[in-house]
Amino acid sequence: MTVAASLLIEPSRYALFVLAAVALILTPGPDTLFVLARGLETRTQGVRAALGVTLGILFHTVLVTVGVAALYRSVPGAESVVRTAGAIYLCYLGVNTLWSTGDEETTVARGGVREGFTVNALNPQVALFFLAFLPGFVPPSGGSGTIAFLGATYAGLTALYLGGVAVAAGGAATLLQSERTGRALDRIAGTLLVALGVWLFVS
């Protein structure tokens, strides 16, 4: 018996989910731009950011599995509060990046798994998306275990894609490595982060 079968999801339904997930993951969004911005600083930071975002996706999967994500729909203002917190955090990261442009020691110390996780976890749109997307592929005989399995699959696919984005961005930054270019890439990364924060706030 396959893992998919043991979780009461047909292979054909699972394959359809994977295709839909890949199509969605390949669509550029805040997570991709965040990892790209960090990857432009260093490849290591990009990979750590990708790992953090992946953990954030698993976090949202847990929220959907236990039903907490539904609170975003039922509690007035909950989504706005979390979205605003995420926007402020992204703007903070962007300003911090711009402020320390060219400071290699600070740049290496910044970023990582925690930032990637926080950026994803503080985006209520991800929770609402998962709340609508994951259950749609769960068969009538399925349950929370199936949702968890699908969420883990989505997280794994995301890790592969964002990891590739991080490596590619880090490689490009290395090829263009110079003090002047490094400062320019830091400015680009900081501007991207601030723009993401503003986008999240007004969306």
VMD Tcl script that draws the C-alpha trace (Angstrom):
set ca {
  {0.00 0.00 0.00}
  {1.36 3.40 -0.98}
  {1.62 6.38 1.35}
  {-1.06 8.15 -0.67}
  {-3.39 5.18 -0.42}
  {-2.81 4.83 3.31}
  {-3.94 8.44 3.68}
  {-7.08 7.72 1.65}
  {-6.20 9.77 -1.43}
  {-6.20 8.24 -4.89}
  {-2.99 8.46 -6.93}
  {-4.85 10.30 -9.71}
  {-6.16 12.90 -7.28}
  {-2.70 13.26 -5.74}
  {-1.13 13.72 -9.18}
  {-3.66 16.45 -9.95}
  {-2.78 18.15 -6.67}
  {0.94 18.05 -7.48}
  {0.34 19.59 -10.92}
  {-1.80 22.36 -9.43}
  {0.74 22.96 -6.66}
  {3.64 23.22 -9.11}
  {1.72 25.71 -11.24}
  {0.97 27.86 -8.20}
  {4.48 27.64 -6.78}
  {6.02 28.73 -10.08}
  {3.86 31.85 -10.08}
  {6.03 34.66 -8.68}
  {4.82 35.94 -5.33}
  {6.05 37.50 -2.08}
  {7.90 34.36 -0.97}
  {9.81 34.12 -4.24}
  {10.75 37.80 -4.17}
  {11.80 37.55 -0.52}
  {14.13 34.61 -1.22}
  {15.43 36.37 -4.33}
  {16.22 39.48 -2.30}
  {18.10 37.46 0.31}
  {19.85 35.37 -2.33}
  {21.18 38.54 -3.94}
  {22.98 39.23 -0.67}
  {24.50 35.78 -0.22}
  {23.61 32.31 -1.45}
  {23.56 31.02 2.13}
  {21.05 33.63 3.21}
  {18.87 32.80 0.24}
  {18.85 29.10 1.06}
  {18.10 29.82 4.72}
  {15.27 32.12 3.73}
  {13.88 29.37 1.48}
  {14.00 26.94 4.40}
  {12.24 29.46 6.63}
  {9.46 29.98 4.08}
  {9.06 26.20 3.83}
  {8.66 25.96 7.59}
  {6.09 28.74 7.36}
  {4.10 26.68 4.88}
  {4.17 23.72 7.26}
  {2.99 26.09 9.99}
  {0.00 27.13 7.88}
  {-0.69 23.48 7.11}
  {-0.95 22.81 10.83}
  {-3.31 25.78 11.21}
  {-5.57 24.40 8.51}
  {-5.38 20.87 9.91}
  {-6.51 21.92 13.39}
  {-8.97 24.48 12.12}
  {-7.25 27.60 13.44}
  {-7.00 29.17 9.97}
  {-10.80 29.38 9.87}
  {-10.56 32.04 12.60}
  {-9.28 34.49 9.98}
  {-12.74 34.32 8.43}
  {-14.76 34.32 11.63}
  {-12.94 36.89 13.81}
  {-13.43 40.47 12.57}
  {-10.15 42.26 12.02}
  {-7.92 39.23 12.65}
  {-6.67 39.08 9.07}
  {-5.95 42.82 8.97}
  {-3.95 42.71 12.21}
  {-1.75 39.84 11.06}
  {-1.32 41.32 7.58}
  {-0.27 44.67 9.03}
  {2.26 42.96 11.31}
  {3.72 41.13 8.34}
  {3.91 44.31 6.27}
  {5.67 46.19 9.07}
  {8.15 43.35 9.51}
  {8.99 43.27 5.79}
  {9.48 47.03 5.73}
  {11.72 46.75 8.80}
  {13.86 44.13 7.04}
  {14.07 46.29 3.92}
  {15.06 49.44 5.79}
  {17.60 47.46 7.83}
  {19.10 46.11 4.59}
  {19.30 49.57 3.05}
  {20.76 51.06 6.24}
  {23.60 48.53 6.41}
  {24.38 48.45 2.67}
  {27.95 47.45 2.10}
  {28.45 46.19 5.65}
  {29.42 42.58 4.92}
  {29.56 41.49 8.55}
  {26.06 42.77 9.25}
  {24.73 41.36 6.00}
  {25.99 37.86 6.76}
  {24.58 37.97 10.27}
  {21.15 39.08 9.08}
  {18.53 36.92 7.53}
  {17.96 33.25 7.69}
  {15.41 30.69 8.66}
  {13.68 32.83 11.28}
  {13.08 35.70 8.86}
  {11.74 33.42 6.14}
  {9.42 31.71 8.59}
  {8.18 34.99 10.06}
  {7.52 36.57 6.67}
  {5.44 33.57 5.58}
  {3.71 33.00 8.92}
  {2.61 36.65 9.15}
  {0.89 36.50 5.76}
  {-2.76 35.62 6.44}
  {-3.36 35.27 2.72}
  {-1.31 32.09 2.81}
  {-3.50 30.68 5.57}
  {-6.68 31.58 3.71}
  {-5.28 30.12 0.50}
  {-4.43 26.85 2.21}
  {-7.84 26.82 3.87}
  {-9.45 26.96 0.43}
  {-6.89 24.96 -1.57}
  {-5.93 21.90 0.48}
  {-9.38 20.62 1.47}
  {-10.44 20.78 -2.18}
  {-8.23 17.78 -2.92}
  {-9.27 15.73 0.09}
  {-11.64 12.86 -0.82}
  {-14.78 12.29 1.26}
  {-13.03 9.44 3.05}
  {-10.01 11.59 3.89}
  {-9.33 13.68 6.96}
  {-6.72 15.73 8.79}
  {-3.99 13.22 7.91}
  {-4.64 13.76 4.22}
  {-4.53 17.53 4.63}
  {-1.22 17.25 6.48}
  {0.19 15.02 3.75}
  {-0.85 17.44 1.00}
  {0.58 20.38 2.94}
  {3.88 18.56 3.40}
  {3.96 17.84 -0.33}
  {3.38 21.52 -1.10}
  {6.12 22.48 1.34}
  {8.56 20.03 -0.25}
  {7.88 21.34 -3.75}
  {8.26 24.90 -2.50}
  {11.59 24.08 -0.87}
  {12.93 22.68 -4.15}
  {11.81 25.70 -6.15}
  {12.86 28.41 -3.70}
  {16.14 26.61 -3.06}
  {16.81 26.85 -6.79}
  {15.91 30.55 -6.77}
  {18.30 31.14 -3.87}
  {21.18 29.28 -5.53}
  {20.63 31.06 -8.85}
  {20.46 34.50 -7.20}
  {23.53 33.75 -5.10}
  {25.41 32.55 -8.17}
  {24.54 35.70 -10.08}
  {25.64 37.84 -7.14}
  {28.95 35.95 -6.97}
  {29.62 36.45 -10.69}
  {28.99 40.17 -10.27}
  {30.94 40.36 -7.05}
  {32.62 43.66 -6.35}
  {32.28 46.22 -3.60}
  {30.26 48.55 -5.81}
  {28.03 45.80 -7.17}
  {27.54 44.40 -3.67}
  {26.20 47.76 -2.48}
  {23.89 47.96 -5.49}
  {22.55 44.44 -4.87}
  {21.96 45.30 -1.21}
  {19.97 48.34 -2.31}
  {17.94 46.23 -4.71}
  {17.29 43.65 -1.98}
  {16.26 46.31 0.53}
  {13.99 48.05 -1.96}
  {12.35 44.73 -2.84}
  {11.64 44.00 0.82}
  {10.12 47.43 1.45}
  {8.02 47.11 -1.71}
  {6.81 43.70 -0.53}
  {5.82 45.17 2.81}
  {3.83 47.95 1.13}
  {2.22 45.46 -1.25}
  {1.17 43.22 1.60}
  {-0.28 46.17 3.51}
  {-2.42 47.49 0.65}
  {-3.43 44.12 -0.82}
}
mol new
graphics top color blue
foreach p $ca { graphics top sphere $p radius 0.5 }
foreach p [lrange $ca 0 end-1] q [lrange $ca 1 end] { graphics top cylinder $p $q radius 0.2 }
display resetview
